[in-house]
Amino acid sequence: MTLEVYWGSGSPPAWRVLLTLEAKKIPYVSRLLQFTKEEHKAPGFLALNPRGKVPTIEDGDYVLAESIAIMAYLDRKYPDPPLFGRDAKESGRVWKAISDLVYYLEPAGLRIVVPVLFGTVEDNTDDIRAAVPELHEELGLMERRLSDSDWLALDRLSAADLAVYPSIEILLRAAGKDGARPLGLGLLPFAERYPAIEAWRNRIRALPGYDKTYPPHWR
């Protein structure tokens, strides 16, 4: 039975899973849910994932939610290429980079992205300004890493790259909105401030199957 993927356009966690599926060339059935129609809150989907969040996969009678867990599951079930590393040391480096995303980069970024995209900047201006230096500290660490290597964790594409990339993209999408202009985020033009990250973004975009994963409503 073909694996089914429930996802939403523009969701970074869902995008991670789609990128993983394409990187591993795993056949899947796409189940795109419309957030505007609250399809992620429909009874049928809530029966699969009571939290009503994407991504969620259905692999036969096995159901799994949470993007990093899904990525790890897919890597174990379809081990070529090994996105979480070939040995203990590589695995440690991949999980370290993912942890940096989950505990540092993503929390700082969301404090900016959510108010900008949901129109609550005026109510959160002080917190946004406090998050900006934290965000740039994390981007600076990422820039230094990518100045010495093409990829975040290994000498080749790994789960770390696929996990982090969508978070960078939604951050830059928010930074380009009119509501972000008065905030002084210092992110644009991005290629001038973070050229190594920009080159890495280009490498991700050049991956086979990338176009199939791109959020439809961003086109």
FENURZI-V473956 format. One record per residue. N is the residue number from 1. PSI is psi in degrees with one decimal (NA if undefined). BURIAL is b if it has 24 or more other ideal C-beta (glycine too) atoms within 12 Angstrom, else e. D_LAST is the distance of its C-alpha to the last C-alpha in whole Angstrom. Layout:
n:N psi:PSI burial:BURIAL d_last:D_LAST
n:N psi:PSI burial:BURIAL d_last:D_LAST
This chain:
n:1 psi:135.1 burial:e d_last:31
n:2 psi:137.7 burial:e d_last:28
n:3 psi:137.9 burial:b d_last:26
n:4 psi:137.9 burial:b d_last:24
n:5 psi:119.7 burial:b d_last:21
n:6 psi:123.4 burial:b d_last:20
n:7 psi:172.2 burial:b d_last:17
n:8 psi:142.0 burial:b d_last:14
n:9 psi:126.5 burial:b d_last:11
n:10 psi:-2.8 burial:b d_last:11
n:11 psi:113.7 burial:b d_last:14
n:12 psi:-43.1 burial:b d_last:16
n:13 psi:-41.1 burial:b d_last:19
n:14 psi:-38.7 burial:b d_last:17
n:15 psi:-38.5 burial:b d_last:15
n:16 psi:-44.6 burial:b d_last:18
n:17 psi:-42.7 burial:b d_last:19
n:18 psi:-42.2 burial:b d_last:17
n:19 psi:-38.4 burial:b d_last:17
n:20 psi:-43.7 burial:b d_last:21
n:21 psi:-41.9 burial:b d_last:21
n:22 psi:-39.7 burial:b d_last:19
n:23 psi:-33.4 burial:b d_last:21
n:24 psi:-3.0 burial:b d_last:24
n:25 psi:43.8 burial:e d_last:23
n:26 psi:125.4 burial:b d_last:24
n:27 psi:141.0 burial:e d_last:24
n:28 psi:157.7 burial:b d_last:22
n:29 psi:125.1 burial:e d_last:21
n:30 psi:127.2 burial:b d_last:18
n:31 psi:84.4 burial:b d_last:19
n:32 psi:119.7 burial:b d_last:16
n:33 psi:139.6 burial:b d_last:17
n:34 psi:113.1 burial:e d_last:16
n:35 psi:-37.7 burial:b d_last:17
n:36 psi:-24.9 burial:e d_last:17
n:37 psi:4.1 burial:e d_last:20
n:38 psi:37.9 burial:e d_last:21
n:39 psi:-20.8 burial:e d_last:21
n:40 psi:-6.8 burial:b d_last:22
n:41 psi:5.8 burial:e d_last:25
n:42 psi:147.7 burial:e d_last:26
n:43 psi:-39.3 burial:e d_last:30
n:44 psi:-40.7 burial:e d_last:29
n:45 psi:-38.2 burial:b d_last:26
n:46 psi:-25.0 burial:e d_last:29
n:47 psi:-27.3 burial:e d_last:31
n:48 psi:-42.6 burial:b d_last:29
n:49 psi:98.5 burial:b d_last:28
n:50 psi:-19.5 burial:e d_last:30
n:51 psi:-16.3 burial:e d_last:28
n:52 psi:37.8 burial:e d_last:25
n:53 psi:153.0 burial:b d_last:23
n:54 psi:153.8 burial:b d_last:20
n:55 psi:159.7 burial:b d_last:21
n:56 psi:139.5 burial:b d_last:24
n:57 psi:152.0 burial:b d_last:25
n:58 psi:109.6 burial:b d_last:27
n:59 psi:89.2 burial:b d_last:29
n:60 psi:-122.7 burial:e d_last:32
n:61 psi:10.3 burial:e d_last:34
n:62 psi:125.2 burial:e d_last:33
n:63 psi:136.5 burial:b d_last:30
n:64 psi:138.0 burial:b d_last:29
n:65 psi:174.9 burial:b d_last:27
n:66 psi:120.6 burial:e d_last:26
n:67 psi:-46.1 burial:b d_last:23
n:68 psi:-36.9 burial:b d_last:26
n:69 psi:-41.8 burial:b d_last:28
n:70 psi:-43.3 burial:b d_last:26
n:71 psi:-43.7 burial:b d_last:25
n:72 psi:-40.0 burial:b d_last:29
n:73 psi:-47.9 burial:b d_last:30
n:74 psi:-37.0 burial:b d_last:28
n:75 psi:-36.4 burial:b d_last:29
n:76 psi:-40.2 burial:e d_last:33
n:77 psi:-34.3 burial:e d_last:32
n:78 psi:82.6 burial:b d_last:31
n:79 psi:-2.5 burial:e d_last:32
n:80 psi:121.6 burial:e d_last:31
n:81 psi:153.2 burial:b d_last:29
n:82 psi:94.3 burial:e d_last:31
n:83 psi:-18.3 burial:b d_last:28
n:84 psi:19.1 burial:b d_last:30
n:85 psi:156.0 burial:b d_last:33
n:86 psi:-17.4 burial:e d_last:36
n:87 psi:-179.0 burial:e d_last:39
n:88 psi:-41.8 burial:e d_last:40
n:89 psi:-43.3 burial:e d_last:39
n:90 psi:-42.6 burial:b d_last:35
n:91 psi:-40.7 burial:b d_last:35
n:92 psi:-41.7 burial:e d_last:36
n:93 psi:-39.9 burial:b d_last:34
n:94 psi:-46.5 burial:b d_last:31
n:95 psi:-30.7 burial:b d_last:32
n:96 psi:-45.4 burial:b d_last:32
n:97 psi:-38.5 burial:b d_last:29
n:98 psi:-38.7 burial:b d_last:27
n:99 psi:-38.0 burial:e d_last:30
n:100 psi:-38.2 burial:b d_last:29
n:101 psi:-53.3 burial:b d_last:26
n:102 psi:-38.8 burial:b d_last:27
n:103 psi:-17.6 burial:e d_last:30
n:104 psi:-61.9 burial:b d_last:29
n:105 psi:-50.1 burial:b d_last:25
n:106 psi:-44.8 burial:b d_last:24
n:107 psi:-41.2 burial:e d_last:26
n:108 psi:-42.2 burial:b d_last:26
n:109 psi:-40.3 burial:b d_last:22
n:110 psi:-28.7 burial:b d_last:22
n:111 psi:-18.0 burial:b d_last:25
n:112 psi:-48.0 burial:b d_last:22
n:113 psi:-48.8 burial:b d_last:19
n:114 psi:-49.5 burial:b d_last:20
n:115 psi:-37.9 burial:b d_last:22
n:116 psi:-47.6 burial:b d_last:19
n:117 psi:-24.1 burial:b d_last:17
n:118 psi:10.7 burial:e d_last:19
n:119 psi:33.5 burial:e d_last:21
n:120 psi:29.7 burial:e d_last:24
n:121 psi:-44.4 burial:b d_last:25
n:122 psi:-33.1 burial:e d_last:28
n:123 psi:-10.5 burial:e d_last:29
n:124 psi:18.4 burial:b d_last:29
n:125 psi:-44.7 burial:e d_last:29
n:126 psi:-42.4 burial:e d_last:32
n:127 psi:-37.1 burial:e d_last:30
n:128 psi:-47.0 burial:b d_last:27
n:129 psi:-33.1 burial:e d_last:29
n:130 psi:-30.5 burial:e d_last:31
n:131 psi:-24.7 burial:b d_last:28
n:132 psi:-51.6 burial:b d_last:27
n:133 psi:-33.5 burial:e d_last:30
n:134 psi:-41.5 burial:b d_last:30
n:135 psi:-46.4 burial:b d_last:26
n:136 psi:-29.8 burial:b d_last:27
n:137 psi:-44.2 burial:e d_last:30
n:138 psi:-41.5 burial:b d_last:28
n:139 psi:-34.2 burial:b d_last:26
n:140 psi:-41.4 burial:e d_last:29
n:141 psi:-41.0 burial:b d_last:30
n:142 psi:-41.2 burial:b d_last:27
n:143 psi:-43.2 burial:b d_last:27
n:144 psi:-40.9 burial:e d_last:31
n:145 psi:-46.4 burial:b d_last:30
n:146 psi:-9.5 burial:b d_last:27
n:147 psi:-22.2 burial:e d_last:30
n:148 psi:-9.1 burial:e d_last:32
n:149 psi:149.1 burial:b d_last:30
n:150 psi:-22.3 burial:e d_last:27
n:151 psi:160.8 burial:b d_last:26
n:152 psi:-38.9 burial:b d_last:27
n:153 psi:-37.3 burial:b d_last:30
n:154 psi:-173.7 burial:b d_last:31
n:155 psi:14.7 burial:e d_last:31
n:156 psi:173.2 burial:e d_last:28
n:157 psi:138.2 burial:b d_last:25
n:158 psi:175.8 burial:b d_last:26
n:159 psi:-28.0 burial:b d_last:25
n:160 psi:-44.6 burial:b d_last:25
n:161 psi:-43.8 burial:b d_last:22
n:162 psi:-28.4 burial:b d_last:20
n:163 psi:-41.0 burial:b d_last:21
n:164 psi:-38.1 burial:b d_last:21
n:165 psi:-50.0 burial:b d_last:17
n:166 psi:-30.9 burial:b d_last:15
n:167 psi:-35.0 burial:b d_last:17
n:168 psi:-41.1 burial:b d_last:17
n:169 psi:-42.5 burial:b d_last:13
n:170 psi:-29.6 burial:b d_last:13
n:171 psi:-45.9 burial:b d_last:16
n:172 psi:-32.7 burial:b d_last:15
n:173 psi:-42.9 burial:b d_last:12
n:174 psi:-40.0 burial:b d_last:15
n:175 psi:-25.3 burial:b d_last:17
n:176 psi:-4.3 burial:e d_last:15
n:177 psi:152.1 burial:b d_last:15
n:178 psi:-37.3 burial:e d_last:18
n:179 psi:-16.7 burial:b d_last:20
n:180 psi:-16.5 burial:b d_last:20
n:181 psi:-40.7 burial:e d_last:22
n:182 psi:-4.5 burial:e d_last:25
n:183 psi:-14.0 burial:b d_last:25
n:184 psi:48.1 burial:e d_last:26
n:185 psi:-27.3 burial:b d_last:24
n:186 psi:26.1 burial:e d_last:25
n:187 psi:-23.5 burial:b d_last:21
n:188 psi:140.7 burial:e d_last:20
n:189 psi:125.3 burial:e d_last:20
n:190 psi:-40.7 burial:b d_last:20
n:191 psi:-26.3 burial:e d_last:21
n:192 psi:-38.3 burial:e d_last:24
n:193 psi:-35.3 burial:e d_last:25
n:194 psi:68.6 burial:b d_last:24
n:195 psi:-34.3 burial:e d_last:24
n:196 psi:-39.0 burial:b d_last:25
n:197 psi:-38.6 burial:b d_last:22
n:198 psi:-42.1 burial:b d_last:20
n:199 psi:-38.0 burial:e d_last:21
n:200 psi:-41.9 burial:b d_last:21
n:201 psi:-41.2 burial:b d_last:17
n:202 psi:-35.8 burial:e d_last:17
n:203 psi:-39.4 burial:e d_last:19
n:204 psi:-45.0 burial:b d_last:17
n:205 psi:-21.3 burial:e d_last:14
n:206 psi:-3.0 burial:e d_last:17
n:207 psi:142.7 burial:b d_last:18
n:208 psi:135.2 burial:e d_last:18
n:209 psi:-3.8 burial:e d_last:16
n:210 psi:-44.3 burial:b d_last:13
n:211 psi:-31.5 burial:e d_last:10
n:212 psi:-23.0 burial:e d_last:12
n:213 psi:-12.7 burial:b d_last:11
n:214 psi:135.2 burial:b d_last:8
n:215 psi:120.2 burial:b d_last:7
n:216 psi:-39.0 burial:e d_last:6
n:217 psi:-0.9 burial:e d_last:6
n:218 psi:-11.6 burial:e d_last:4
n:219 psi:NA burial:e d_last:0
